[in-house]
Amino acid sequence: MIETARVTLRPWRDDDIEPFAAICSDPEVMAHLGGPPSYAEVEAMIERQHVVQAAQGHCFWAVERRDDGALLGFCGLRIGGHAGTPVSDELEIGWRLARHAWGQGYAREAAIASIAWGWAHTDRHRIVAWTVPANTASWGLMRRIGMTAAPMLDFNHPGFPVGHPLGRHIVYAIDRPARD
């Protein structure tokens, strides 16, 4: 669907469930996301991506390494974050990669391609991303791809009680480039 020098972003397939479940079973991968999900929760997450893709024309796509076809995780775009928050109707970019793929530029490459796709295929004036303040790798990537802090959109995640270490979320945004 989207090809870069080293990765392909594509719709999810049934044979992605097992490798993605393995990625999500890594406590370090899930440290800022509430911990490893069950296999059934991974299946449901992939099914939600099918639904989002059908409804919106995009989702958090599977990221596959081109040279060997290995599933590295996901990256992509979706509309609608958490109801009742300032990001509920925003176009979000998100990613999650296997720990063995960290630090090699795959997430940056996939994120830049996703943002370019978003500008080419949506009419949104900005793309946002969010994470917890402790997830320095994630917000560091947000900065490296040109996003800037958008504190007016920061929110408390409705899935965590107030004061929980994963409750407060910081938001970064990138505006659509000016058209010539």
C-alpha atoms as an extended CHARMM CRD file, in Angstrom:
* protein
*
       180  EXT
         1         1  MET       CA              0.0000000000        0.0000000000        0.0000000000  PROA      1               0.0000000000
         2         2  ILE       CA              2.7040000000        2.5100000000        1.0260000000  PROA      2               0.0000000000
         3         3  GLU       CA              6.2750000000        1.5680000000        0.2550000000  PROA      3               0.0000000000
         4         4  THR       CA              9.3890000000        3.2790000000        1.5340000000  PROA      4               0.0000000000
         5         5  ALA       CA             12.9960000000        2.2890000000        1.0700000000  PROA      5               0.0000000000
         6         6  ARG       CA             12.8080000000       -0.3360000000        3.8190000000  PROA      6               0.0000000000
         7         7  VAL       CA              9.1880000000       -0.9010000000        4.8650000000  PROA      7               0.0000000000
         8         8  THR       CA              5.7280000000       -1.4930000000        3.4840000000  PROA      8               0.0000000000
         9         9  LEU       CA              2.6670000000       -0.1690000000        5.2950000000  PROA      9               0.0000000000
        10        10  ARG       CA             -0.2760000000       -2.3690000000        4.3880000000  PROA      10              0.0000000000
        11        11  PRO       CA             -3.6650000000       -3.6220000000        5.5630000000  PROA      11              0.0000000000
        12        12  TRP       CA             -3.6680000000       -6.2710000000        8.2570000000  PROA      12              0.0000000000
        13        13  ARG       CA             -3.8920000000       -9.9800000000        7.3920000000  PROA      13              0.0000000000
        14        14  ASP       CA             -4.9490000000      -12.9350000000        9.5120000000  PROA      14              0.0000000000
        15        15  ASP       CA             -1.3750000000      -14.2270000000        9.5660000000  PROA      15              0.0000000000
        16        16  ASP       CA             -0.3010000000      -11.0110000000       11.3460000000  PROA      16              0.0000000000
        17        17  ILE       CA             -2.0800000000      -11.9590000000       14.5650000000  PROA      17              0.0000000000
        18        18  GLU       CA              0.5870000000      -14.3100000000       15.9610000000  PROA      18              0.0000000000
        19        19  PRO       CA              3.6160000000      -12.0860000000       15.2540000000  PROA      19              0.0000000000
        20        20  PHE       CA              1.7870000000       -8.9880000000       16.4920000000  PROA      20              0.0000000000
        21        21  ALA       CA              0.7200000000      -10.8300000000       19.6480000000  PROA      21              0.0000000000
        22        22  ALA       CA              4.4050000000      -11.6760000000       20.1870000000  PROA      22              0.0000000000
        23        23  ILE       CA              5.3530000000       -8.0030000000       19.7710000000  PROA      23              0.0000000000
        24        24  CYS       CA              2.6510000000       -6.9650000000       22.2420000000  PROA      24              0.0000000000
        25        25  SER       CA              3.6730000000       -9.6280000000       24.7700000000  PROA      25              0.0000000000
        26        26  ASP       CA              6.9590000000       -7.7670000000       25.3350000000  PROA      26              0.0000000000
        27        27  PRO       CA              6.5960000000       -5.7760000000       28.5820000000  PROA      27              0.0000000000
        28        28  GLU       CA              9.0450000000       -3.1400000000       27.3200000000  PROA      28              0.0000000000
        29        29  VAL       CA              7.0110000000       -2.5540000000       24.1430000000  PROA      29              0.0000000000
        30        30  MET       CA              3.8730000000       -2.1750000000       26.2560000000  PROA      30              0.0000000000
        31        31  ALA       CA              5.4160000000       -0.3200000000       29.2160000000  PROA      31              0.0000000000
        32        32  HSD       CA              3.6380000000        2.9680000000       28.4370000000  PROA      32              0.0000000000
        33        33  LEU       CA              0.4680000000        1.3350000000       27.1040000000  PROA      33              0.0000000000
        34        34  GLY       CA             -0.8960000000       -0.4600000000       30.1500000000  PROA      34              0.0000000000
        35        35  GLY       CA              0.9900000000       -3.7420000000       29.8580000000  PROA      35              0.0000000000
        36        36  PRO       CA              0.7750000000       -6.7260000000       27.5180000000  PROA      36              0.0000000000
        37        37  PRO       CA             -2.7130000000       -7.5080000000       26.1750000000  PROA      37              0.0000000000
        38        38  SER       CA             -4.1970000000      -10.9820000000       25.9100000000  PROA      38              0.0000000000
        39        39  TYR       CA             -4.1770000000      -12.8130000000       22.5890000000  PROA      39              0.0000000000
        40        40  ALA       CA             -7.9250000000      -12.1150000000       22.2780000000  PROA      40              0.0000000000
        41        41  GLU       CA             -7.2820000000       -8.3960000000       22.8240000000  PROA      41              0.0000000000
        42        42  VAL       CA             -4.6740000000       -8.4360000000       20.0350000000  PROA      42              0.0000000000
        43        43  GLU       CA             -7.1660000000      -10.1440000000       17.7220000000  PROA      43              0.0000000000
        44        44  ALA       CA             -9.7530000000       -7.4900000000       18.6100000000  PROA      44              0.0000000000
        45        45  MET       CA             -7.2530000000       -4.6830000000       17.9830000000  PROA      45              0.0000000000
        46        46  ILE       CA             -6.5090000000       -6.0010000000       14.5010000000  PROA      46              0.0000000000
        47        47  GLU       CA            -10.2360000000       -6.4110000000       13.8110000000  PROA      47              0.0000000000
        48        48  ARG       CA            -10.7580000000       -2.7670000000       14.8670000000  PROA      48              0.0000000000
        49        49  GLN       CA             -8.1240000000       -1.7490000000       12.3090000000  PROA      49              0.0000000000
        50        50  HSD       CA            -10.1070000000       -3.5760000000        9.6030000000  PROA      50              0.0000000000
        51        51  VAL       CA            -13.2150000000       -1.6320000000       10.6650000000  PROA      51              0.0000000000
        52        52  VAL       CA            -11.3430000000        1.6910000000       10.7530000000  PROA      52              0.0000000000
        53        53  GLN       CA             -9.7790000000        1.0040000000        7.3420000000  PROA      53              0.0000000000
        54        54  ALA       CA            -13.2000000000        0.2500000000        5.8500000000  PROA      54              0.0000000000
        55        55  ALA       CA            -14.8050000000        3.3270000000        7.4030000000  PROA      55              0.0000000000
        56        56  GLN       CA            -12.0130000000        5.8870000000        7.0180000000  PROA      56              0.0000000000
        57        57  GLY       CA             -9.8390000000        4.5560000000        4.1890000000  PROA      57              0.0000000000
        58        58  HSD       CA             -6.8260000000        4.3400000000        6.5290000000  PROA      58              0.0000000000
        59        59  CYS       CA             -5.8620000000        2.8810000000        9.8840000000  PROA      59              0.0000000000
        60        60  PHE       CA             -2.8320000000        1.9280000000       11.9300000000  PROA      60              0.0000000000
        61        61  TRP       CA             -1.4160000000       -0.2310000000        9.1260000000  PROA      61              0.0000000000
        62        62  ALA       CA              0.8110000000       -3.2540000000        9.5530000000  PROA      62              0.0000000000
        63        63  VAL       CA              4.4820000000       -2.3680000000        9.0150000000  PROA      63              0.0000000000
        64        64  GLU       CA              6.4250000000       -5.0450000000        7.1730000000  PROA      64              0.0000000000
        65        65  ARG       CA             10.1650000000       -5.0080000000        6.5220000000  PROA      65              0.0000000000
        66        66  ARG       CA             10.6270000000       -5.1760000000        2.7660000000  PROA      66              0.0000000000
        67        67  ASP       CA             13.7830000000       -7.2770000000        2.6170000000  PROA      67              0.0000000000
        68        68  ASP       CA             12.3950000000      -10.2690000000        4.5410000000  PROA      68              0.0000000000
        69        69  GLY       CA              8.6450000000       -9.6480000000        5.0010000000  PROA      69              0.0000000000
        70        70  ALA       CA              8.8950000000       -9.5990000000        8.8080000000  PROA      70              0.0000000000
        71        71  LEU       CA              6.0850000000       -7.8540000000       10.6570000000  PROA      71              0.0000000000
        72        72  LEU       CA              7.6770000000       -5.0270000000       12.6450000000  PROA      72              0.0000000000
        73        73  GLY       CA              4.4880000000       -3.6030000000       14.1790000000  PROA      73              0.0000000000
        74        74  PHE       CA              2.1620000000       -0.8270000000       13.0580000000  PROA      74              0.0000000000
        75        75  CYS       CA              2.1220000000        2.7860000000       11.9630000000  PROA      75              0.0000000000
        76        76  GLY       CA             -0.5870000000        4.8330000000       10.3640000000  PROA      76              0.0000000000
        77        77  LEU       CA             -3.4850000000        7.2070000000       10.7710000000  PROA      77              0.0000000000
        78        78  ARG       CA             -6.9330000000        7.1290000000       12.2910000000  PROA      78              0.0000000000
        79        79  ILE       CA             -9.5790000000        9.7070000000       13.1100000000  PROA      79              0.0000000000
        80        80  GLY       CA            -10.9540000000        9.8440000000       16.5770000000  PROA      80              0.0000000000
        81        81  GLY       CA             -9.1410000000        9.3420000000       19.7810000000  PROA      81              0.0000000000
        82        82  HSD       CA            -10.8140000000        9.1170000000       23.1250000000  PROA      82              0.0000000000
        83        83  ALA       CA            -14.3650000000       10.4220000000       23.5110000000  PROA      83              0.0000000000
        84        84  GLY       CA            -14.6480000000       13.4590000000       25.7090000000  PROA      84              0.0000000000
        85        85  THR       CA            -11.0430000000       14.5450000000       25.1740000000  PROA      85              0.0000000000
        86        86  PRO       CA             -9.6360000000       17.3570000000       23.0140000000  PROA      86              0.0000000000
        87        87  VAL       CA             -8.3340000000       14.7530000000       20.5140000000  PROA      87              0.0000000000
        88        88  SER       CA            -11.5990000000       12.9100000000       19.9400000000  PROA      88              0.0000000000
        89        89  ASP       CA            -11.9890000000       14.1840000000       16.3560000000  PROA      89              0.0000000000
        90        90  GLU       CA             -8.3440000000       14.6760000000       15.4120000000  PROA      90              0.0000000000
        91        91  LEU       CA             -6.4080000000       12.7620000000       12.7590000000  PROA      91              0.0000000000
        92        92  GLU       CA             -3.9530000000       10.7530000000       14.8420000000  PROA      92              0.0000000000
        93        93  ILE       CA             -0.6920000000        9.1750000000       13.7970000000  PROA      93              0.0000000000
        94        94  GLY       CA              0.3250000000        6.2140000000       15.9020000000  PROA      94              0.0000000000
        95        95  TRP       CA              3.0000000000        3.5360000000       15.9300000000  PROA      95              0.0000000000
        96        96  ARG       CA              4.1540000000        0.4830000000       17.8570000000  PROA      96              0.0000000000
        97        97  LEU       CA              7.1860000000       -1.5100000000       16.8010000000  PROA      97              0.0000000000
        98        98  ALA       CA              8.8700000000       -4.6520000000       18.0510000000  PROA      98              0.0000000000
        99        99  ARG       CA             11.7660000000       -3.9770000000       20.3960000000  PROA      99              0.0000000000
       100       100  HSD       CA             14.2400000000       -5.5710000000       17.9460000000  PROA      100             0.0000000000
       101       101  ALA       CA             13.2310000000       -2.8610000000       15.4280000000  PROA      101             0.0000000000
       102       102  TRP       CA             13.8500000000        0.0730000000       17.7880000000  PROA      102             0.0000000000
       103       103  GLY       CA             16.6450000000        2.5190000000       17.0990000000  PROA      103             0.0000000000
       104       104  GLN       CA             16.9720000000        1.6390000000       13.4100000000  PROA      104             0.0000000000
       105       105  GLY       CA             14.8450000000        4.4010000000       11.8950000000  PROA      105             0.0000000000
       106       106  TYR       CA             11.9180000000        2.1580000000       10.8970000000  PROA      106             0.0000000000
       107       107  ALA       CA              9.3880000000        4.0920000000       12.9970000000  PROA      107             0.0000000000
       108       108  ARG       CA             10.5910000000        7.4210000000       11.6190000000  PROA      108             0.0000000000
       109       109  GLU       CA             10.4730000000        6.1400000000        8.0390000000  PROA      109             0.0000000000
       110       110  ALA       CA              6.9580000000        4.7440000000        8.4930000000  PROA      110             0.0000000000
       111       111  ALA       CA              5.7380000000        7.8730000000       10.3060000000  PROA      111             0.0000000000
       112       112  ILE       CA              7.0330000000       10.2380000000        7.6240000000  PROA      112             0.0000000000
       113       113  ALA       CA              5.3520000000        8.1040000000        4.9480000000  PROA      113             0.0000000000
       114       114  SER       CA              2.0870000000        8.0570000000        6.9310000000  PROA      114             0.0000000000
       115       115  ILE       CA              2.0880000000       11.8320000000        7.3390000000  PROA      115             0.0000000000
       116       116  ALA       CA              2.7680000000       12.3140000000        3.6180000000  PROA      116             0.0000000000
       117       117  TRP       CA             -0.1060000000        9.9450000000        2.8560000000  PROA      117             0.0000000000
       118       118  GLY       CA             -2.3330000000       11.9350000000        5.2220000000  PROA      118             0.0000000000
       119       119  TRP       CA             -1.6060000000       15.2190000000        3.4640000000  PROA      119             0.0000000000
       120       120  ALA       CA             -2.1880000000       13.6330000000        0.0450000000  PROA      120             0.0000000000
       121       121  HSD       CA             -5.4080000000       11.7830000000        0.9360000000  PROA      121             0.0000000000
       122       122  THR       CA             -7.2060000000       13.8040000000        3.6110000000  PROA      122             0.0000000000
       123       123  ASP       CA             -8.2520000000       17.4110000000        3.9770000000  PROA      123             0.0000000000
       124       124  ARG       CA             -7.1700000000       17.6520000000        7.6210000000  PROA      124             0.0000000000
       125       125  HSD       CA             -5.2440000000       20.7690000000        8.6180000000  PROA      125             0.0000000000
       126       126  ARG       CA             -3.1200000000       18.9220000000       11.2000000000  PROA      126             0.0000000000
       127       127  ILE       CA             -2.0720000000       15.5010000000       12.3780000000  PROA      127             0.0000000000
       128       128  VAL       CA             -1.5990000000       14.7940000000       16.0730000000  PROA      128             0.0000000000
       129       129  ALA       CA              0.0470000000       12.1590000000       18.2360000000  PROA      129             0.0000000000
       130       130  TRP       CA             -0.0140000000       11.5400000000       21.9520000000  PROA      130             0.0000000000
       131       131  THR       CA              1.7870000000        9.6180000000       24.6390000000  PROA      131             0.0000000000
       132       132  VAL       CA              2.5820000000        9.7480000000       28.3330000000  PROA      132             0.0000000000
       133       133  PRO       CA              5.3400000000       12.1550000000       29.4310000000  PROA      133             0.0000000000
       134       134  ALA       CA              7.5610000000        9.2280000000       30.4930000000  PROA      134             0.0000000000
       135       135  ASN       CA              7.6230000000        7.7980000000       26.9540000000  PROA      135             0.0000000000
       136       136  THR       CA             10.6100000000        9.8670000000       25.8480000000  PROA      136             0.0000000000
       137       137  ALA       CA             11.2730000000        7.6560000000       22.8200000000  PROA      137             0.0000000000
       138       138  SER       CA              7.7990000000        8.3030000000       21.4300000000  PROA      138             0.0000000000
       139       139  TRP       CA              7.6710000000       12.0560000000       21.9510000000  PROA      139             0.0000000000
       140       140  GLY       CA             11.2700000000       12.2490000000       20.8050000000  PROA      140             0.0000000000
       141       141  LEU       CA             10.1980000000       10.6910000000       17.5080000000  PROA      141             0.0000000000
       142       142  MET       CA              7.3020000000       13.1270000000       17.3350000000  PROA      142             0.0000000000
       143       143  ARG       CA              9.8220000000       15.9600000000       17.5050000000  PROA      143             0.0000000000
       144       144  ARG       CA             12.1610000000       14.3470000000       14.9630000000  PROA      144             0.0000000000
       145       145  ILE       CA              9.3560000000       14.1250000000       12.3930000000  PROA      145             0.0000000000
       146       146  GLY       CA              8.5560000000       17.8090000000       12.7990000000  PROA      146             0.0000000000
       147       147  MET       CA              5.7680000000       17.7260000000       15.3590000000  PROA      147             0.0000000000
       148       148  THR       CA              5.6120000000       20.3140000000       18.1300000000  PROA      148             0.0000000000
       149       149  ALA       CA              4.0040000000       20.2310000000       21.5600000000  PROA      149             0.0000000000
       150       150  ALA       CA              0.3100000000       21.1530000000       21.5370000000  PROA      150             0.0000000000
       151       151  PRO       CA             -0.4260000000       21.5430000000       25.2670000000  PROA      151             0.0000000000
       152       152  MET       CA             -3.9380000000       22.8720000000       24.6050000000  PROA      152             0.0000000000
       153       153  LEU       CA             -4.7680000000       19.3150000000       23.4600000000  PROA      153             0.0000000000
       154       154  ASP       CA             -3.1610000000       17.4600000000       26.4150000000  PROA      154             0.0000000000
       155       155  PHE       CA             -5.6640000000       15.2200000000       28.2060000000  PROA      155             0.0000000000
       156       156  ASN       CA             -6.3070000000       12.6660000000       30.9010000000  PROA      156             0.0000000000
       157       157  HSD       CA             -6.7980000000        9.2300000000       29.3260000000  PROA      157             0.0000000000
       158       158  PRO       CA            -10.3050000000        8.0100000000       30.1460000000  PROA      158             0.0000000000
       159       159  GLY       CA             -9.0360000000        4.4400000000       30.5710000000  PROA      159             0.0000000000
       160       160  PHE       CA             -6.9450000000        5.2950000000       33.6340000000  PROA      160             0.0000000000
       161       161  PRO       CA             -7.9210000000        6.8360000000       36.9640000000  PROA      161             0.0000000000
       162       162  VAL       CA             -6.7940000000       10.3820000000       37.7410000000  PROA      162             0.0000000000
       163       163  GLY       CA             -3.2590000000       10.2980000000       39.1110000000  PROA      163             0.0000000000
       164       164  HSD       CA             -2.3390000000        6.9790000000       37.4420000000  PROA      164             0.0000000000
       165       165  PRO       CA              1.1550000000        7.1060000000       35.8780000000  PROA      165             0.0000000000
       166       166  LEU       CA             -0.3550000000        6.3670000000       32.4490000000  PROA      166             0.0000000000
       167       167  GLY       CA             -3.2660000000        8.7590000000       32.8350000000  PROA      167             0.0000000000
       168       168  ARG       CA             -1.8440000000       12.0720000000       31.6810000000  PROA      168             0.0000000000
       169       169  HSD       CA             -1.1730000000       12.3380000000       27.9450000000  PROA      169             0.0000000000
       170       170  ILE       CA              0.8070000000       14.9700000000       26.1200000000  PROA      170             0.0000000000
       171       171  VAL       CA             -0.0490000000       15.8330000000       22.5440000000  PROA      171             0.0000000000
       172       172  TYR       CA              2.1610000000       16.8600000000       19.6370000000  PROA      172             0.0000000000
       173       173  ALA       CA              0.9160000000       18.1910000000       16.2980000000  PROA      173             0.0000000000
       174       174  ILE       CA              2.1300000000       18.9570000000       12.8190000000  PROA      174             0.0000000000
       175       175  ASP       CA              0.2970000000       21.3770000000       10.5590000000  PROA      175             0.0000000000
       176       176  ARG       CA             -0.3960000000       20.7810000000        6.9020000000  PROA      176             0.0000000000
       177       177  PRO       CA              2.3550000000       22.4100000000        4.8490000000  PROA      177             0.0000000000
       178       178  ALA       CA              1.3840000000       25.5170000000        2.9110000000  PROA      178             0.0000000000
       179       179  ARG       CA              0.4330000000       24.7230000000       -0.6550000000  PROA      179             0.0000000000
       180       180  ASP       CA              2.2820000000       26.4720000000       -3.4320000000  PROA      180             0.0000000000
